[in-house]
Amino acid sequence: MYYYEVSPLKVIHRLRSVLTYSSPEPLIPGQIVSVEVGTKVVGAIVIQSVKKPDFDTKPIAGMIEKQPL
């Protein structure tokens, strides 16, 4: 399992702009993915890979753009 910090393309929380999600496949920073935030699915950009966090993560819902920006 791989873990990534992503930045949703929609403002989710005024103090938090980066969230951590998991993916069964490797991703590249700059790729556009879809993630579940609460009950909504929004677009997000992959910022960087990170070590497995000490908390549970949601999976990345899908790939929107395979080529990084």
N, CA, C, O and CB atoms as a CASP TS submission, in Angstrom:
PFRMAT TS
TARGET T0000
AUTHOR 0000-0000-0000
METHOD Language model
MODEL 1
PARENT N/A
ATOM      1  N   MET     1       0.855  -1.177   0.000  1.00  0.00           N
ATOM      2  CA  MET     1       0.000   0.000   0.000  1.00  0.00           C
ATOM      3  C   MET     1       0.898   1.236   0.000  1.00  0.00           C
ATOM      4  O   MET     1       1.940   1.268   0.654  1.00  0.00           O
ATOM      5  CB  MET     1      -0.971   0.000   1.231  1.00  0.00           C
ATOM      6  N   TYR     2       0.473   2.237  -0.740  1.00  0.00           N
ATOM      7  CA  TYR     2       1.183   3.509  -0.832  1.00  0.00           C
ATOM      8  C   TYR     2       0.332   4.594  -0.172  1.00  0.00           C
ATOM      9  O   TYR     2      -0.896   4.511  -0.146  1.00  0.00           O
ATOM     10  CB  TYR     2       1.501   3.872  -2.321  1.00  0.00           C
ATOM     11  N   TYR     3       1.002   5.600   0.353  1.00  0.00           N
ATOM     12  CA  TYR     3       0.304   6.691   1.049  1.00  0.00           C
ATOM     13  C   TYR     3       0.750   8.026   0.452  1.00  0.00           C
ATOM     14  O   TYR     3       1.925   8.229   0.146  1.00  0.00           O
ATOM     15  CB  TYR     3       0.586   6.650   2.592  1.00  0.00           C
ATOM     16  N   TYR     4      -0.219   8.927   0.296  1.00  0.00           N
ATOM     17  CA  TYR     4       0.052  10.199  -0.362  1.00  0.00           C
ATOM     18  C   TYR     4      -0.648  11.343   0.339  1.00  0.00           C
ATOM     19  O   TYR     4      -1.752  11.196   0.865  1.00  0.00           O
ATOM     20  CB  TYR     4      -0.375  10.145  -1.815  1.00  0.00           C
ATOM     21  N   GLU     5       0.024  12.495   0.334  1.00  0.00           N
ATOM     22  CA  GLU     5      -0.630  13.731   0.717  1.00  0.00           C
ATOM     23  C   GLU     5      -1.218  14.303  -0.552  1.00  0.00           C
ATOM     24  O   GLU     5      -0.543  14.401  -1.577  1.00  0.00           O
ATOM     25  CB  GLU     5       0.358  14.738   1.415  1.00  0.00           C
ATOM     26  N   VAL     6      -2.488  14.683  -0.476  1.00  0.00           N
ATOM     27  CA  VAL     6      -3.165  15.281  -1.625  1.00  0.00           C
ATOM     28  C   VAL     6      -3.793  16.601  -1.190  1.00  0.00           C
ATOM     29  O   VAL     6      -4.111  16.804  -0.019  1.00  0.00           O
ATOM     30  CB  VAL     6      -4.244  14.316  -2.211  1.00  0.00           C
ATOM     31  N   SER     7      -3.961  17.481  -2.157  1.00  0.00           N
ATOM     32  CA  SER     7      -4.597  18.766  -1.889  1.00  0.00           C
ATOM     33  C   SER     7      -5.887  18.832  -2.705  1.00  0.00           C
ATOM     34  O   SER     7      -5.834  18.907  -3.932  1.00  0.00           O
ATOM     35  CB  SER     7      -3.641  19.964  -2.238  1.00  0.00           C
ATOM     36  N   PRO     8      -7.049  18.805  -2.038  1.00  0.00           N
ATOM     37  CA  PRO     8      -8.319  18.892  -2.764  1.00  0.00           C
ATOM     38  C   PRO     8      -8.394  20.176  -3.586  1.00  0.00           C
ATOM     39  O   PRO     8      -7.899  21.223  -3.169  1.00  0.00           O
ATOM     40  CB  PRO     8      -9.502  18.825  -1.786  1.00  0.00           C
ATOM     41  N   LEU     9      -9.016  20.083  -4.754  1.00  0.00           N
ATOM     42  CA  LEU     9      -9.156  21.237  -5.638  1.00  0.00           C
ATOM     43  C   LEU     9     -10.278  22.159  -5.196  1.00  0.00           C
ATOM     44  O   LEU     9     -10.497  23.208  -5.801  1.00  0.00           O
ATOM     45  CB  LEU     9      -9.400  20.780  -7.058  1.00  0.00           C
ATOM     46  N   LYS    10     -10.987  21.775  -4.146  1.00  0.00           N
ATOM     47  CA  LYS    10     -12.065  22.573  -3.573  1.00  0.00           C
ATOM     48  C   LYS    10     -11.688  22.828  -2.111  1.00  0.00           C
ATOM     49  O   LYS    10     -11.152  21.938  -1.451  1.00  0.00           O
ATOM     50  CB  LYS    10     -13.476  21.845  -3.702  1.00  0.00           C
ATOM     51  N   VAL    11     -11.957  24.017  -1.607  1.00  0.00           N
ATOM     52  CA  VAL    11     -11.644  24.325  -0.208  1.00  0.00           C
ATOM     53  C   VAL    11     -12.520  23.446   0.685  1.00  0.00           C
ATOM     54  O   VAL    11     -13.748  23.493   0.617  1.00  0.00           O
ATOM     55  CB  VAL    11     -11.870  25.852   0.106  1.00  0.00           C
ATOM     56  N   ILE    12     -11.858  22.643   1.524  1.00  0.00           N
ATOM     57  CA  ILE    12     -12.551  21.730   2.410  1.00  0.00           C
ATOM     58  C   ILE    12     -12.589  22.285   3.837  1.00  0.00           C
ATOM     59  O   ILE    12     -13.613  22.221   4.518  1.00  0.00           O
ATOM     60  CB  ILE    12     -11.878  20.355   2.387  1.00  0.00           C
ATOM     61  N   HIS    13     -11.471  22.819   4.263  1.00  0.00           N
ATOM     62  CA  HIS    13     -11.338  23.341   5.625  1.00  0.00           C
ATOM     63  C   HIS    13     -10.366  24.507   5.564  1.00  0.00           C
ATOM     64  O   HIS    13      -9.309  24.391   4.944  1.00  0.00           O
ATOM     65  CB  HIS    13     -10.844  22.229   6.637  1.00  0.00           C
ATOM     66  N   ARG    14     -10.689  25.596   6.176  1.00  0.00           N
ATOM     67  CA  ARG    14      -9.852  26.793   6.045  1.00  0.00           C
ATOM     68  C   ARG    14      -8.465  26.640   6.653  1.00  0.00           C
ATOM     69  O   ARG    14      -7.558  27.383   6.276  1.00  0.00           O
ATOM     70  CB  ARG    14     -10.540  27.957   6.684  1.00  0.00           C
ATOM     71  N   LEU    15      -8.263  25.702   7.582  1.00  0.00           N
ATOM     72  CA  LEU    15      -6.956  25.523   8.206  1.00  0.00           C
ATOM     73  C   LEU    15      -6.209  24.289   7.699  1.00  0.00           C
ATOM     74  O   LEU    15      -5.047  24.088   8.051  1.00  0.00           O
ATOM     75  CB  LEU    15      -7.119  25.430   9.695  1.00  0.00           C
ATOM     76  N   ARG    16      -6.849  23.475   6.892  1.00  0.00           N
ATOM     77  CA  ARG    16      -6.212  22.245   6.421  1.00  0.00           C
ATOM     78  C   ARG    16      -6.417  22.118   4.918  1.00  0.00           C
ATOM     79  O   ARG    16      -7.542  21.960   4.444  1.00  0.00           O
ATOM     80  CB  ARG    16      -6.781  21.001   7.160  1.00  0.00           C
ATOM     81  N   SER    17      -5.313  22.188   4.174  1.00  0.00           N
ATOM     82  CA  SER    17      -5.425  22.090   2.721  1.00  0.00           C
ATOM     83  C   SER    17      -4.783  20.816   2.173  1.00  0.00           C
ATOM     84  O   SER    17      -4.854  20.566   0.969  1.00  0.00           O
ATOM     85  CB  SER    17      -4.788  23.302   2.072  1.00  0.00           C
ATOM     86  N   VAL    18      -4.158  20.008   3.032  1.00  0.00           N
ATOM     87  CA  VAL    18      -3.515  18.766   2.609  1.00  0.00           C
ATOM     88  C   VAL    18      -4.056  17.621   3.458  1.00  0.00           C
ATOM     89  O   VAL    18      -4.107  17.715   4.684  1.00  0.00           O
ATOM     90  CB  VAL    18      -1.961  18.865   2.732  1.00  0.00           C
ATOM     91  N   LEU    19      -4.463  16.530   2.786  1.00  0.00           N
ATOM     92  CA  LEU    19      -5.006  15.357   3.462  1.00  0.00           C
ATOM     93  C   LEU    19      -4.221  14.123   3.027  1.00  0.00           C
ATOM     94  O   LEU    19      -3.591  14.138   1.969  1.00  0.00           O
ATOM     95  CB  LEU    19      -6.521  15.187   3.154  1.00  0.00           C
ATOM     96  N   THR    20      -4.249  13.058   3.824  1.00  0.00           N
ATOM     97  CA  THR    20      -3.514  11.837   3.513  1.00  0.00           C
ATOM     98  C   THR    20      -4.475  10.724   3.107  1.00  0.00           C
ATOM     99  O   THR    20      -5.468  10.464   3.787  1.00  0.00           O
ATOM    100  CB  THR    20      -2.663  11.398   4.718  1.00  0.00           C
ATOM    101  N   TYR    21      -4.164  10.071   1.986  1.00  0.00           N
ATOM    102  CA  TYR    21      -4.970   8.975   1.446  1.00  0.00           C
ATOM    103  C   TYR    21      -4.060   7.820   1.069  1.00  0.00           C
ATOM    104  O   TYR    21      -2.845   7.981   0.959  1.00  0.00           O
ATOM    105  CB  TYR    21      -5.797   9.441   0.220  1.00  0.00           C
ATOM    106  N   SER    22      -4.662   6.652   0.871  1.00  0.00           N
ATOM    107  CA  SER    22      -3.893   5.471   0.472  1.00  0.00           C
ATOM    108  C   SER    22      -4.246   5.080  -0.964  1.00  0.00           C
ATOM    109  O   SER    22      -5.291   5.454  -1.495  1.00  0.00           O
ATOM    110  CB  SER    22      -4.164   4.286   1.439  1.00  0.00           C
ATOM    111  N   SER    23      -3.337   4.313  -1.572  1.00  0.00           N
ATOM    112  CA  SER    23      -3.551   3.815  -2.927  1.00  0.00           C
ATOM    113  C   SER    23      -2.845   2.473  -3.063  1.00  0.00           C
ATOM    114  O   SER    23      -1.729   2.315  -2.568  1.00  0.00           O
ATOM    115  CB  SER    23      -3.036   4.831  -3.995  1.00  0.00           C
ATOM    116  N   PRO    24      -3.474   1.501  -3.724  1.00  0.00           N
ATOM    117  CA  PRO    24      -2.809   0.221  -3.926  1.00  0.00           C
ATOM    118  C   PRO    24      -1.740   0.282  -5.012  1.00  0.00           C
ATOM    119  O   PRO    24      -0.926  -0.632  -5.137  1.00  0.00           O
ATOM    120  CB  PRO    24      -3.826  -0.834  -4.273  1.00  0.00           C
ATOM    121  N   GLU    25      -1.742   1.352  -5.794  1.00  0.00           N
ATOM    122  CA  GLU    25      -0.761   1.492  -6.865  1.00  0.00           C
ATOM    123  C   GLU    25       0.048   2.768  -6.694  1.00  0.00           C
ATOM    124  O   GLU    25      -0.437   3.730  -6.097  1.00  0.00           O
ATOM    125  CB  GLU    25      -1.451   1.484  -8.229  1.00  0.00           C
ATOM    126  N   PRO    26       1.277   2.793  -7.208  1.00  0.00           N
ATOM    127  CA  PRO    26       2.093   4.001  -7.076  1.00  0.00           C
ATOM    128  C   PRO    26       1.534   5.147  -7.915  1.00  0.00           C
ATOM    129  O   PRO    26       1.011   4.940  -9.010  1.00  0.00           O
ATOM    130  CB  PRO    26       3.537   3.711  -7.484  1.00  0.00           C
ATOM    131  N   LEU    27       1.656   6.344  -7.384  1.00  0.00           N
ATOM    132  CA  LEU    27       1.207   7.558  -8.069  1.00  0.00           C
ATOM    133  C   LEU    27       2.382   8.518  -8.173  1.00  0.00           C
ATOM    134  O   LEU    27       3.396   8.353  -7.494  1.00  0.00           O
ATOM    135  CB  LEU    27       0.007   8.225  -7.320  1.00  0.00           C
ATOM    136  N   ILE    28       2.235   9.512  -9.023  1.00  0.00           N
ATOM    137  CA  ILE    28       3.284  10.504  -9.239  1.00  0.00           C
ATOM    138  C   ILE    28       2.771  11.863  -8.771  1.00  0.00           C
ATOM    139  O   ILE    28       1.633  12.226  -9.067  1.00  0.00           O
ATOM    140  CB  ILE    28       3.717  10.555 -10.741  1.00  0.00           C
ATOM    141  N   PRO    29       3.601  12.621  -8.040  1.00  0.00           N
ATOM    142  CA  PRO    29       3.169  13.972  -7.667  1.00  0.00           C
ATOM    143  C   PRO    29       2.736  14.748  -8.910  1.00  0.00           C
ATOM    144  O   PRO    29       3.393  14.701  -9.950  1.00  0.00           O
ATOM    145  CB  PRO    29       4.304  14.727  -6.927  1.00  0.00           C
ATOM    146  N   GLY    30       1.625  15.456  -8.780  1.00  0.00           N
ATOM    147  CA  GLY    30       1.077  16.221  -9.885  1.00  0.00           C
ATOM    148  C   GLY    30      -0.090  15.537 -10.569  1.00  0.00           C
ATOM    149  O   GLY    30      -0.817  16.173 -11.332  1.00  0.00           O
ATOM    150  N   GLN    31      -0.284  14.240 -10.308  1.00  0.00           N
ATOM    151  CA  GLN    31      -1.429  13.555 -10.888  1.00  0.00           C
ATOM    152  C   GLN    31      -2.715  14.056 -10.236  1.00  0.00           C
ATOM    153  O   GLN    31      -2.719  14.437  -9.065  1.00  0.00           O
ATOM    154  CB  GLN    31      -1.294  12.026 -10.723  1.00  0.00           C
ATOM    155  N   ILE    32      -3.801  14.052 -11.000  1.00  0.00           N
ATOM    156  CA  ILE    32      -5.100  14.458 -10.494  1.00  0.00           C
ATOM    157  C   ILE    32      -5.906  13.201 -10.195  1.00  0.00           C
ATOM    158  O   ILE    32      -6.056  12.324 -11.047  1.00  0.00           O
ATOM    159  CB  ILE    32      -5.843  15.381 -11.511  1.00  0.00           C
ATOM    160  N   VAL    33      -6.421  13.129  -8.977  1.00  0.00           N
ATOM    161  CA  VAL    33      -7.189  11.967  -8.529  1.00  0.00           C
ATOM    162  C   VAL    33      -8.516  12.446  -7.952  1.00  0.00           C
ATOM    163  O   VAL    33      -8.730  13.645  -7.775  1.00  0.00           O
ATOM    164  CB  VAL    33      -6.393  11.138  -7.474  1.00  0.00           C
ATOM    165  N   SER    34      -9.400  11.504  -7.663  1.00  0.00           N
ATOM    166  CA  SER    34     -10.627  11.851  -6.945  1.00  0.00           C
ATOM    167  C   SER    34     -10.549  11.209  -5.564  1.00  0.00           C
ATOM    168  O   SER    34     -10.094  10.075  -5.419  1.00  0.00           O
ATOM    169  CB  SER    34     -11.914  11.375  -7.727  1.00  0.00           C
ATOM    170  N   VAL    35     -10.998  11.949  -4.556  1.00  0.00           N
ATOM    171  CA  VAL    35     -10.959  11.477  -3.173  1.00  0.00           C
ATOM    172  C   VAL    35     -12.294  11.760  -2.500  1.00  0.00           C
ATOM    173  O   VAL    35     -12.998  12.705  -2.856  1.00  0.00           O
ATOM    174  CB  VAL    35      -9.802  12.148  -2.390  1.00  0.00           C
ATOM    175  N   GLU    36     -12.624  10.935  -1.535  1.00  0.00           N
ATOM    176  CA  GLU    36     -13.833  11.143  -0.750  1.00  0.00           C
ATOM    177  C   GLU    36     -13.485  12.005   0.456  1.00  0.00           C
ATOM    178  O   GLU    36     -12.596  11.674   1.240  1.00  0.00           O
ATOM    179  CB  GLU    36     -14.458   9.787  -0.307  1.00  0.00           C
ATOM    180  N   VAL    37     -14.200  13.112   0.589  1.00  0.00           N
ATOM    181  CA  VAL    37     -14.035  14.012   1.733  1.00  0.00           C
ATOM    182  C   VAL    37     -15.410  14.141   2.366  1.00  0.00           C
ATOM    183  O   VAL    37     -16.303  14.783   1.812  1.00  0.00           O
ATOM    184  CB  VAL    37     -13.444  15.431   1.306  1.00  0.00           C
ATOM    185  N   GLY    38     -15.573  13.526   3.530  1.00  0.00           N
ATOM    186  CA  GLY    38     -16.900  13.477   4.135  1.00  0.00           C
ATOM    187  C   GLY    38     -17.792  12.613   3.270  1.00  0.00           C
ATOM    188  O   GLY    38     -17.496  11.440   3.044  1.00  0.00           O
ATOM    189  N   THR    39     -18.879  13.180   2.786  1.00  0.00           N
ATOM    190  CA  THR    39     -19.797  12.434   1.919  1.00  0.00           C
ATOM    191  C   THR    39     -19.661  12.831   0.451  1.00  0.00           C
ATOM    192  O   THR    39     -20.420  12.346  -0.389  1.00  0.00           O
ATOM    193  CB  THR    39     -21.230  12.649   2.373  1.00  0.00           C
ATOM    194  N   LYS    40     -18.709  13.703   0.129  1.00  0.00           N
ATOM    195  CA  LYS    40     -18.525  14.180  -1.237  1.00  0.00           C
ATOM    196  C   LYS    40     -17.265  13.590  -1.856  1.00  0.00           C
ATOM    197  O   LYS    40     -16.309  13.266  -1.151  1.00  0.00           O
ATOM    198  CB  LYS    40     -18.460  15.707  -1.266  1.00  0.00           C
ATOM    199  N   VAL    41     -17.271  13.454  -3.164  1.00  0.00           N
ATOM    200  CA  VAL    41     -16.081  13.050  -3.909  1.00  0.00           C
ATOM    201  C   VAL    41     -15.620  14.278  -4.685  1.00  0.00           C
ATOM    202  O   VAL    41     -16.383  14.863  -5.454  1.00  0.00           O
ATOM    203  CB  VAL    41     -16.369  11.819  -4.872  1.00  0.00           C
ATOM    204  N   VAL    42     -14.356  14.664  -4.475  1.00  0.00           N
ATOM    205  CA  VAL    42     -13.809  15.863  -5.114  1.00  0.00           C
ATOM    206  C   VAL    42     -12.488  15.530  -5.782  1.00  0.00           C
ATOM    207  O   VAL    42     -11.842  14.536  -5.451  1.00  0.00           O
ATOM    208  CB  VAL    42     -13.622  17.002  -4.086  1.00  0.00           C
ATOM    209  N   GLY    43     -12.098  16.367  -6.722  1.00  0.00           N
ATOM    210  CA  GLY    43     -10.795  16.235  -7.352  1.00  0.00           C
ATOM    211  C   GLY    43      -9.708  16.697  -6.406  1.00  0.00           C
ATOM    212  O   GLY    43      -9.936  17.550  -5.549  1.00  0.00           O
ATOM    213  N   ALA    44      -8.511  16.124  -6.567  1.00  0.00           N
ATOM    214  CA  ALA    44      -7.374  16.514  -5.728  1.00  0.00           C
ATOM    215  C   ALA    44      -6.089  16.281  -6.509  1.00  0.00           C
ATOM    216  O   ALA    44      -6.045  15.443  -7.410  1.00  0.00           O
ATOM    217  CB  ALA    44      -7.359  15.716  -4.382  1.00  0.00           C
ATOM    218  N   ILE    45      -5.063  17.013  -6.166  1.00  0.00           N
ATOM    219  CA  ILE    45      -3.759  16.836  -6.793  1.00  0.00           C
ATOM    220  C   ILE    45      -2.835  16.117  -5.811  1.00  0.00           C
ATOM    221  O   ILE    45      -2.796  16.445  -4.626  1.00  0.00           O
ATOM    222  CB  ILE    45      -3.154  18.206  -7.228  1.00  0.00           C
ATOM    223  N   VAL    46      -2.097  15.140  -6.318  1.00  0.00           N
ATOM    224  CA  VAL    46      -1.146  14.401  -5.488  1.00  0.00           C
ATOM    225  C   VAL    46       0.056  15.317  -5.226  1.00  0.00           C
ATOM    226  O   VAL    46       0.691  15.799  -6.164  1.00  0.00           O
ATOM    227  CB  VAL    46      -0.699  13.050  -6.184  1.00  0.00           C
ATOM    228  N   ILE    47       0.360  15.551  -3.948  1.00  0.00           N
ATOM    229  CA  ILE    47       1.466  16.429  -3.577  1.00  0.00           C
ATOM    230  C   ILE    47       2.762  15.636  -3.424  1.00  0.00           C
ATOM    231  O   ILE    47       3.777  15.966  -4.036  1.00  0.00           O
ATOM    232  CB  ILE    47       1.144  17.174  -2.276  1.00  0.00           C
ATOM    233  N   GLN    48       2.717  14.583  -2.597  1.00  0.00           N
ATOM    234  CA  GLN    48       3.923  13.784  -2.348  1.00  0.00           C
ATOM    235  C   GLN    48       3.563  12.468  -1.701  1.00  0.00           C
ATOM    236  O   GLN    48       2.492  12.321  -1.111  1.00  0.00           O
ATOM    237  CB  GLN    48       4.913  14.549  -1.464  1.00  0.00           C
ATOM    238  N   SER    49       4.470  11.508  -1.817  1.00  0.00           N
ATOM    239  CA  SER    49       4.282  10.245  -1.102  1.00  0.00           C
ATOM    240  C   SER    49       4.784  10.428   0.328  1.00  0.00           C
ATOM    241  O   SER    49       5.694  11.217   0.581  1.00  0.00           O
ATOM    242  CB  SER    49       5.035   9.063  -1.818  1.00  0.00           C
ATOM    243  N   VAL    50       4.184   9.699   1.249  1.00  0.00           N
ATOM    244  CA  VAL    50       4.555   9.782   2.662  1.00  0.00           C
ATOM    245  C   VAL    50       4.605   8.377   3.252  1.00  0.00           C
ATOM    246  O   VAL    50       4.102   7.421   2.660  1.00  0.00           O
ATOM    247  CB  VAL    50       3.554  10.677   3.451  1.00  0.00           C
ATOM    248  N   LYS    51       5.215   8.269   4.420  1.00  0.00           N
ATOM    249  CA  LYS    51       5.233   6.996   5.140  1.00  0.00           C
ATOM    250  C   LYS    51       3.834   6.691   5.658  1.00  0.00           C
ATOM    251  O   LYS    51       2.993   7.583   5.769  1.00  0.00           O
ATOM    252  CB  LYS    51       6.257   7.030   6.309  1.00  0.00           C
ATOM    253  N   LYS    52       3.596   5.430   5.971  1.00  0.00           N
ATOM    254  CA  LYS    52       2.302   5.028   6.517  1.00  0.00           C
ATOM    255  C   LYS    52       2.024   5.838   7.787  1.00  0.00           C
ATOM    256  O   LYS    52       2.824   5.819   8.723  1.00  0.00           O
ATOM    257  CB  LYS    52       2.273   3.492   6.816  1.00  0.00           C
ATOM    258  N   PRO    53       0.896   6.546   7.820  1.00  0.00           N
ATOM    259  CA  PRO    53       0.600   7.361   9.008  1.00  0.00           C
ATOM    260  C   PRO    53       0.117   6.501  10.173  1.00  0.00           C
ATOM    261  O   PRO    53      -0.179   5.318  10.001  1.00  0.00           O
ATOM    262  CB  PRO    53      -0.457   8.421   8.675  1.00  0.00           C
ATOM    263  N   ASP    54       0.040   7.100  11.354  1.00  0.00           N
ATOM    264  CA  ASP    54      -0.417   6.425  12.573  1.00  0.00           C
ATOM    265  C   ASP    54      -1.935   6.402  12.682  1.00  0.00           C
ATOM    266  O   ASP    54      -2.471   5.992  13.711  1.00  0.00           O
ATOM    267  CB  ASP    54       0.171   7.103  13.796  1.00  0.00           C
ATOM    268  N   PHE    55      -2.630   6.832  11.646  1.00  0.00           N
ATOM    269  CA  PHE    55      -4.090   6.884  11.655  1.00  0.00           C
ATOM    270  C   PHE    55      -4.615   6.186  10.399  1.00  0.00           C
ATOM    271  O   PHE    55      -3.881   5.993   9.429  1.00  0.00           O
ATOM    272  CB  PHE    55      -4.601   8.363  11.731  1.00  0.00           C
ATOM    273  N   ASP    56      -5.890   5.813  10.432  1.00  0.00           N
ATOM    274  CA  ASP    56      -6.514   5.170   9.275  1.00  0.00           C
ATOM    275  C   ASP    56      -6.693   6.188   8.154  1.00  0.00           C
ATOM    276  O   ASP    56      -6.970   7.361   8.402  1.00  0.00           O
ATOM    277  CB  ASP    56      -7.877   4.543   9.661  1.00  0.00           C
ATOM    278  N   THR    57      -6.532   5.727   6.930  1.00  0.00           N
ATOM    279  CA  THR    57      -6.721   6.596   5.772  1.00  0.00           C
ATOM    280  C   THR    57      -7.796   6.025   4.864  1.00  0.00           C
ATOM    281  O   THR    57      -8.031   4.817   4.833  1.00  0.00           O
ATOM    282  CB  THR    57      -5.401   6.773   4.997  1.00  0.00           C
ATOM    283  N   LYS    58      -8.440   6.912   4.132  1.00  0.00           N
ATOM    284  CA  LYS    58      -9.385   6.483   3.109  1.00  0.00           C
ATOM    285  C   LYS    58      -8.594   6.214   1.834  1.00  0.00           C
ATOM    286  O   LYS    58      -7.527   6.791   1.627  1.00  0.00           O
ATOM    287  CB  LYS    58     -10.507   7.558   2.872  1.00  0.00           C
ATOM    288  N   PRO    59      -9.120   5.337   0.983  1.00  0.00           N
ATOM    289  CA  PRO    59      -8.435   5.103  -0.289  1.00  0.00           C
ATOM    290  C   PRO    59      -8.734   6.213  -1.297  1.00  0.00           C
ATOM    291  O   PRO    59      -9.785   6.852  -1.249  1.00  0.00           O
ATOM    292  CB  PRO    59      -8.845   3.746  -0.869  1.00  0.00           C
ATOM    293  N   ILE    60      -7.800   6.421  -2.192  1.00  0.00           N
ATOM    294  CA  ILE    60      -8.047   7.331  -3.309  1.00  0.00           C
ATOM    295  C   ILE    60      -9.135   6.687  -4.156  1.00  0.00           C
ATOM    296  O   ILE    60      -9.028   5.515  -4.517  1.00  0.00           O
ATOM    297  CB  ILE    60      -6.731   7.610  -4.156  1.00  0.00           C
ATOM    298  N   ALA    61     -10.177   7.440  -4.474  1.00  0.00           N
ATOM    299  CA  ALA    61     -11.358   6.885  -5.150  1.00  0.00           C
ATOM    300  C   ALA    61     -11.101   6.554  -6.613  1.00  0.00           C
ATOM    301  O   ALA    61     -11.665   5.592  -7.133  1.00  0.00           O
ATOM    302  CB  ALA    61     -12.511   7.857  -5.055  1.00  0.00           C
ATOM    303  N   GLY    62     -10.264   7.329  -7.280  1.00  0.00           N
ATOM    304  CA  GLY    62     -10.017   7.076  -8.689  1.00  0.00           C
ATOM    305  C   GLY    62      -9.002   8.025  -9.276  1.00  0.00           C
ATOM    306  O   GLY    62      -8.588   8.993  -8.637  1.00  0.00           O
ATOM    307  N   MET    63      -8.604   7.734 -10.507  1.00  0.00           N
ATOM    308  CA  MET    63      -7.636   8.536 -11.234  1.00  0.00           C
ATOM    309  C   MET    63      -8.378   9.404 -12.240  1.00  0.00           C
ATOM    310  O   MET    63      -9.197   8.902 -13.009  1.00  0.00           O
ATOM    311  CB  MET    63      -6.584   7.641 -11.939  1.00  0.00           C
ATOM    312  N   ILE    64      -8.095  10.703 -12.240  1.00  0.00           N
ATOM    313  CA  ILE    64      -8.696  11.603 -13.217  1.00  0.00           C
ATOM    314  C   ILE    64      -7.709  11.879 -14.344  1.00  0.00           C
ATOM    315  O   ILE    64      -8.077  11.848 -15.518  1.00  0.00           O
ATOM    316  CB  ILE    64      -9.138  12.923 -12.549  1.00  0.00           C
ATOM    317  N   GLU    65      -6.452  12.147 -13.987  1.00  0.00           N
ATOM    318  CA  GLU    65      -5.421  12.474 -14.968  1.00  0.00           C
ATOM    319  C   GLU    65      -4.149  11.718 -14.631  1.00  0.00           C
ATOM    320  O   GLU    65      -3.550  11.935 -13.578  1.00  0.00           O
ATOM    321  CB  GLU    65      -5.156  13.998 -15.012  1.00  0.00           C
ATOM    322  N   LYS    66      -3.731  10.815 -15.543  1.00  0.00           N
ATOM    323  CA  LYS    66      -2.540  10.005 -15.283  1.00  0.00           C
ATOM    324  C   LYS    66      -1.254  10.788 -15.440  1.00  0.00           C
ATOM    325  O   LYS    66      -0.275  10.515 -14.746  1.00  0.00           O
ATOM    326  CB  LYS    66      -2.515   8.818 -16.201  1.00  0.00           C
ATOM    327  N   GLN    67      -1.240  11.765 -16.349  1.00  0.00           N
ATOM    328  CA  GLN    67      -0.041  12.574 -16.564  1.00  0.00           C
ATOM    329  C   GLN    67       0.013  13.682 -15.516  1.00  0.00           C
ATOM    330  O   GLN    67      -0.969  14.398 -15.319  1.00  0.00           O
ATOM    331  CB  GLN    67      -0.021  13.173 -18.002  1.00  0.00           C
ATOM    332  N   PRO    68       1.157  13.825 -14.844  1.00  0.00           N
ATOM    333  CA  PRO    68       1.258  14.902 -13.839  1.00  0.00           C
ATOM    334  C   PRO    68       1.191  16.280 -14.486  1.00  0.00           C
ATOM    335  O   PRO    68       1.579  16.458 -15.640  1.00  0.00           O
ATOM    336  CB  PRO    68       2.563  14.771 -13.042  1.00  0.00           C
ATOM    337  N   LEU    69       0.696  17.243 -13.730  1.00  0.00           N
ATOM    338  CA  LEU    69       0.629  18.621 -14.225  1.00  0.00           C
ATOM    339  C   LEU    69       1.992  19.255 -14.206  1.00  0.00           C
ATOM    340  O   LEU    69       2.138  20.416 -14.587  1.00  0.00           O
ATOM    341  CB  LEU    69      -0.345  19.455 -13.398  1.00  0.00           C
TER
END
